[in-house]
Amino acid sequence: AAATSGTLAGIMGMRFYHSGKFMPAGLIAGASLLMVAKVGISMLNRPHQ
């Protein structure tokens, strides 16, 4: 999930950077970055065995 969201954030971030338009590329890039952060935090908070 983190790899997919990271890839999507990168691609849509580049599209947002080149077009300058928030919809839809900026919105999807932002949502994907939030998902990467959520997955990363949940991986760090998971108990180690």
C-alpha positions as CSV (number, residue, x, y, z in Angstrom):
1,A,0.0,0.0,0.0
2,A,2.9,2.4,0.8
3,A,4.6,1.7,-2.5
4,T,1.4,2.2,-4.5
5,S,0.5,5.4,-2.7
6,G,4.1,6.7,-3.0
7,T,4.2,6.0,-6.7
8,L,0.8,7.7,-7.2
9,A,1.9,10.7,-5.1
10,G,5.1,11.0,-7.2
11,I,3.3,10.8,-10.6
12,M,0.5,13.1,-9.7
13,G,2.9,15.5,-7.9
14,M,4.8,15.9,-11.1
15,R,1.6,16.5,-13.1
16,F,0.6,19.1,-10.5
17,Y,4.0,20.8,-10.7
18,H,3.9,21.0,-14.5
19,S,0.3,22.1,-14.9
20,G,-0.1,24.2,-11.8
21,K,-3.8,23.1,-11.5
22,F,-4.9,21.7,-8.2
23,M,-7.8,19.7,-9.6
24,P,-7.3,16.7,-9.9
25,A,-3.6,16.2,-9.8
26,G,-2.9,18.3,-6.7
27,L,-5.8,16.7,-4.8
28,I,-4.7,13.1,-5.6
29,A,-1.1,13.9,-4.8
30,G,-2.0,15.3,-1.4
31,A,-4.3,12.4,-0.6
32,S,-1.6,9.9,-1.6
33,L,1.0,11.6,0.6
34,L,-1.4,11.4,3.5
35,M,-1.9,7.7,2.9
36,V,1.9,7.1,2.8
37,A,2.2,8.9,6.1
38,K,-0.7,6.9,7.6
39,V,0.8,3.6,6.5
40,G,4.3,4.6,7.6
41,I,3.1,5.6,11.1
42,S,1.1,2.4,11.5
43,M,4.2,0.4,10.5
44,L,6.3,2.2,13.1
45,N,3.7,1.8,15.9
46,R,3.1,-1.9,15.2
47,P,4.5,-4.1,18.1
48,H,7.7,-6.0,17.2
49,Q,7.9,-9.7,17.8
